[in-house]
């Protein structure tokens, strides 16, 4: 049994990771300010501190006797970051720096950082591999890229072990389906439930590499078990992609099209060869299986 801290453990990915860790027999502590998380997602067997990672003095005591940190907490969504970049940078940059400082000073063994494929920005070819230069198009992508760089700096300067996992469009149980910043699958399921047309941005031909949250949780655990993180950055994706139009057609119902949004890339697709080589990880949940499960658990189908 290990003493593990999960930041953002009341959120979508953090709560799924926490559940797996507790099922595996670990003692889990959660830090979450509930700005995007939900108390309903908190695991009953986890110790919870309602704190903001942007406040270093507040979070430092929680790191005492912690052996491993999964840093998942962040202000998500591209649109939100364009509207309020200060909020995004406070949480995603200052917050990440604070988590690294607190973990380093407490003698934590490793921080596994939840990075983002949005760091790639527009590239000339697919699939996206970790050796490509980062070209973030929006404040959210830039903030997550800076988090990766902070992790690498802490590994190089302070000999503090980190590893960063670049997620590709995570979906699955507990994903955000409400509000303007919902993920596309969650938003479409909510619209179908509410009996309103599905709003497709642009022509709907843009593609994304959709990765099931259970596969992401497993990747985190494998990343915590490798002999040394060494500041590595590793893609965590399904290795295939699907268009927004395809998802809308699967879910069904009337569609309407709205203008393309700024700050978003046309296509994503993960090269997962590094994850296979270093982590021994590859996805287990197919897109057909994952979206089928969500549809079967949603009303109006």
C-alpha positions as CSV (number, residue, x, y, z in Angstrom):
1,X,0.0,0.0,0.0
2,X,1.3,3.5,-0.9
3,X,0.3,6.9,0.3
4,X,-0.8,8.7,-2.9
5,X,-2.0,12.2,-3.5
6,X,-4.3,13.0,-6.5
7,X,-4.8,16.7,-7.3
8,X,-8.1,17.3,-9.0
9,X,-9.6,14.0,-7.6
10,X,-13.1,15.4,-7.8
11,X,-12.9,15.8,-11.5
12,X,-13.5,13.5,-14.4
13,X,-10.1,12.0,-14.9
14,X,-9.0,12.4,-11.3
15,X,-12.0,10.6,-9.9
16,X,-11.6,7.7,-12.3
17,X,-7.9,7.4,-11.4
18,X,-8.7,7.6,-7.6
19,X,-11.2,4.8,-7.9
20,X,-8.7,2.5,-9.6
21,X,-6.0,3.4,-7.0
22,X,-8.3,2.6,-4.1
23,X,-9.5,-0.6,-5.7
24,X,-5.8,-1.6,-6.0
25,X,-5.4,-1.1,-2.3
26,X,-3.7,2.3,-2.0
27,X,-4.4,5.0,0.5
28,X,-5.5,8.1,-1.5
29,X,-5.6,11.8,-0.5
30,X,-7.4,14.3,-2.7
31,X,-6.8,18.1,-3.2
32,X,-9.5,19.8,-5.2
33,X,-11.0,23.3,-5.0
34,X,-14.2,22.1,-6.7
35,X,-14.1,24.9,-9.3
36,X,-14.6,22.3,-12.0
37,X,-14.8,19.1,-9.9
38,X,-17.9,17.7,-8.2
39,X,-18.3,16.5,-4.7
40,X,-20.4,13.7,-6.1
41,X,-17.2,12.3,-7.8
42,X,-15.3,12.0,-4.5
43,X,-14.5,8.5,-3.5
44,X,-15.8,7.6,0.0
45,X,-12.5,6.1,1.1
46,X,-10.3,9.0,0.0
47,X,-9.3,11.8,2.4
48,X,-10.4,15.1,0.9
49,X,-9.0,18.6,1.3
50,X,-10.9,21.4,-0.4
51,X,-7.9,23.5,-1.3
52,X,-6.6,25.6,-4.2
53,X,-3.3,24.4,-5.7
54,X,-2.5,28.1,-6.5
55,X,-2.1,28.6,-2.8
56,X,1.3,27.0,-1.9
57,X,1.1,27.6,1.9
58,X,-2.3,26.0,2.1
59,X,-1.4,22.8,0.2
60,X,2.1,22.1,1.5
61,X,1.1,20.4,4.8
62,X,-1.0,17.8,2.8
63,X,2.2,16.5,1.1
64,X,3.6,15.2,4.3
65,X,4.3,11.5,4.1
66,X,3.0,11.3,0.5
67,X,5.0,8.9,-1.7
68,X,3.6,9.6,-5.1
69,X,1.6,12.5,-6.6
70,X,-0.7,12.3,-9.6
71,X,-1.2,16.0,-10.7
72,X,-4.5,16.0,-12.6
73,X,-5.9,19.3,-11.4
74,X,-6.4,22.0,-14.0
75,X,-8.8,24.5,-15.5
76,X,-9.7,22.7,-18.7
77,X,-11.1,23.7,-22.1
78,X,-9.8,25.9,-24.8
79,X,-12.7,28.3,-25.1
80,X,-12.6,29.1,-21.4
81,X,-8.9,29.8,-21.5
82,X,-9.4,32.3,-24.4
83,X,-12.1,34.1,-22.4
84,X,-10.1,34.1,-19.1
85,X,-6.4,33.4,-19.6
86,X,-5.5,34.7,-16.1
87,X,-7.7,32.1,-14.5
88,X,-6.1,29.3,-16.6
89,X,-2.5,30.4,-15.9
90,X,-3.2,30.8,-12.2
91,X,-4.3,27.2,-11.9
92,X,-2.4,25.4,-14.7
93,X,1.0,27.2,-14.4
94,X,1.3,28.6,-10.8
95,X,-0.7,25.6,-9.5
96,X,1.6,23.1,-11.2
97,X,4.7,25.0,-9.9
98,X,3.3,24.8,-6.4
99,X,2.6,21.1,-6.7
100,X,6.1,20.5,-7.8
101,X,7.6,22.7,-5.0
102,X,5.5,21.0,-2.3
103,X,6.2,17.5,-3.6
104,X,10.0,18.2,-3.9
105,X,10.2,19.7,-0.4
106,X,8.2,16.9,1.1
107,X,10.5,14.2,-0.4
108,X,7.8,12.7,-2.7
109,X,9.2,10.0,-5.0
110,X,7.6,11.1,-8.2
111,X,5.0,13.5,-9.8
112,X,3.0,12.1,-12.7
113,X,1.7,15.1,-14.6
114,X,-1.5,15.2,-16.7
115,X,-0.3,17.0,-19.9
116,X,-2.3,17.7,-23.0
117,X,-2.1,16.9,-26.7
118,X,-3.2,20.4,-27.3
119,X,0.5,21.4,-26.8
120,X,1.2,20.1,-30.3
121,X,-0.8,22.7,-32.1
122,X,-0.9,22.6,-35.9
123,X,1.6,20.1,-37.4
124,X,2.4,19.2,-41.0
125,X,1.8,15.5,-40.6
126,X,0.1,12.8,-38.5
127,X,0.4,10.9,-36.2
128,X,1.7,13.3,-33.6
129,X,4.9,12.2,-32.0
130,X,6.7,13.5,-28.9
131,X,9.7,14.7,-30.9
132,X,7.7,17.3,-32.8
133,X,8.0,20.9,-31.7
134,X,5.2,22.3,-29.6
135,X,3.1,25.0,-31.2
136,X,0.3,25.8,-28.7
137,X,-2.6,27.8,-30.3
138,X,-4.4,29.0,-27.2
139,X,-3.8,29.8,-23.5
140,X,-4.9,26.4,-22.3
141,X,-2.5,24.6,-24.6
142,X,0.3,27.0,-23.6
143,X,-0.4,26.6,-19.9
144,X,-0.2,22.8,-20.2
145,X,3.0,22.9,-22.2
146,X,4.6,25.2,-19.6
147,X,3.6,22.5,-17.0
148,X,5.6,19.9,-19.0
149,X,8.6,22.3,-19.1
150,X,8.4,22.9,-15.3
151,X,8.4,19.1,-14.8
152,X,11.5,18.7,-17.0
153,X,13.2,21.6,-15.2
154,X,12.6,20.1,-11.8
155,X,14.0,16.7,-13.0
156,X,17.1,18.4,-14.5
157,X,17.8,21.0,-11.8
158,X,16.6,19.3,-8.6
159,X,16.9,15.6,-9.6
160,X,13.2,15.3,-8.7
161,X,11.5,12.6,-10.7
162,X,8.6,13.5,-13.0
163,X,6.9,12.1,-16.0
164,X,4.3,13.8,-18.2
165,X,1.4,12.1,-20.0
166,X,-0.1,13.9,-23.0
167,X,-3.7,13.0,-23.1
168,X,-5.7,12.9,-26.4
169,X,-9.4,13.8,-26.0
170,X,-10.4,11.7,-23.0
171,X,-14.0,10.5,-22.7
172,X,-16.0,8.1,-20.6
173,X,-18.0,7.9,-17.3
174,X,-18.2,11.2,-15.3
175,X,-17.1,13.4,-18.2
176,X,-18.4,16.9,-18.3
177,X,-21.7,17.0,-20.2
178,X,-23.0,20.4,-18.9
179,X,-22.3,23.9,-19.9
180,X,-20.5,25.7,-22.7
181,X,-17.2,23.9,-22.0
182,X,-18.4,20.3,-22.2
183,X,-16.5,17.8,-24.3
184,X,-18.0,17.1,-27.7
185,X,-19.2,13.6,-26.8
186,X,-20.7,14.7,-23.5
187,X,-22.3,17.7,-25.1
188,X,-23.9,15.7,-27.9
189,X,-25.3,13.1,-25.4
190,X,-26.8,16.0,-23.4
191,X,-28.3,17.6,-26.4
192,X,-29.8,14.3,-27.5
193,X,-31.2,13.8,-24.0
194,X,-32.7,17.3,-24.0
195,X,-34.2,16.8,-27.5
196,X,-32.3,19.7,-29.1
197,X,-30.3,19.7,-32.3
198,X,-26.6,18.7,-32.0
199,X,-24.4,21.7,-32.8
200,X,-21.5,20.8,-35.0
201,X,-18.6,23.3,-35.2
202,X,-17.5,24.1,-38.7
203,X,-18.0,21.3,-41.3
204,X,-17.7,18.5,-38.8
205,X,-14.9,16.8,-40.7
206,X,-12.3,17.7,-38.1
207,X,-11.0,14.6,-36.3
208,X,-9.9,13.8,-32.8
209,X,-8.2,10.8,-31.2
210,X,-10.7,9.8,-28.5
211,X,-9.2,7.9,-25.5
212,X,-11.2,6.1,-22.9
213,X,-10.7,7.3,-19.3
214,X,-10.1,3.8,-18.0
215,X,-7.1,3.5,-20.4
216,X,-5.8,6.9,-19.2
217,X,-6.1,5.8,-15.5
218,X,-4.1,2.7,-16.3
219,X,-1.5,4.7,-18.1
220,X,-1.0,6.9,-15.0
221,X,-0.5,3.8,-12.8
222,X,2.0,2.3,-15.3
223,X,3.8,5.7,-15.4
224,X,4.2,5.6,-11.6
225,X,5.7,2.1,-11.8
226,X,8.5,2.6,-14.3
227,X,12.0,2.6,-12.7
228,X,12.5,6.3,-13.5
229,X,10.3,9.0,-15.0
230,X,13.2,11.2,-16.0
231,X,11.1,14.1,-17.2
232,X,9.8,12.1,-20.1
233,X,6.8,13.2,-22.1
234,X,4.6,10.4,-23.4
235,X,1.5,10.4,-25.6
236,X,-1.6,8.6,-24.3
237,X,-4.1,8.2,-27.1
238,X,-6.1,5.5,-28.8
239,X,-4.0,5.7,-32.0
240,X,-7.0,6.2,-34.3
241,X,-9.3,9.2,-34.8
242,X,-12.9,9.9,-35.6
243,X,-14.6,13.0,-37.0
244,X,-17.1,15.1,-35.1
245,X,-19.6,14.4,-37.8
246,X,-19.2,10.7,-37.3
247,X,-19.9,11.0,-33.6
248,X,-23.0,13.1,-34.3
249,X,-24.2,10.5,-36.7
250,X,-23.7,7.7,-34.2
251,X,-25.6,9.6,-31.5
252,X,-28.3,10.6,-34.0
253,X,-30.9,13.3,-34.2
254,X,-31.1,16.7,-36.0
255,X,-27.8,18.5,-36.6
256,X,-27.0,22.2,-36.9
257,X,-23.7,23.7,-38.0
258,X,-22.1,26.7,-36.3
259,X,-19.0,28.8,-37.1
260,X,-15.5,27.4,-36.6
261,X,-13.9,28.5,-33.3
262,X,-10.5,30.1,-33.0
263,X,-7.5,28.4,-31.4
264,X,-8.4,24.8,-32.4
265,X,-6.4,22.4,-34.6
266,X,-8.1,20.5,-37.5
267,X,-7.0,16.9,-36.6
268,X,-5.3,14.9,-33.9
269,X,-3.9,11.4,-33.9
270,X,-1.5,10.0,-31.4
271,X,1.7,8.1,-32.1
272,X,1.7,5.7,-29.1
273,X,4.9,3.8,-29.9
274,X,6.7,5.5,-27.0
275,X,4.0,4.6,-24.5
276,X,4.2,1.0,-25.7
277,X,8.0,1.0,-25.3
278,X,8.4,2.8,-22.0
279,X,5.2,2.0,-20.1
280,X,4.2,-1.2,-21.8
281,X,0.8,0.5,-22.3
282,X,-1.7,0.4,-25.2
283,X,-5.4,1.2,-25.2
284,X,-7.8,-1.6,-24.4
285,X,-11.2,0.1,-24.9
286,X,-12.1,0.6,-28.6
287,X,-14.0,3.7,-29.6
288,X,-17.0,1.5,-30.6
289,X,-17.1,-0.1,-27.2
290,X,-16.5,3.1,-25.3
291,X,-19.1,5.2,-27.0
292,X,-21.5,2.3,-27.1
293,X,-21.3,2.0,-23.3
294,X,-22.0,5.7,-22.9
295,X,-25.0,5.6,-25.2
296,X,-26.4,2.5,-23.5
297,X,-26.2,4.3,-20.1
298,X,-27.9,7.5,-21.4
299,X,-31.6,8.2,-21.7
300,X,-33.5,8.7,-25.0
301,X,-31.7,5.9,-26.8
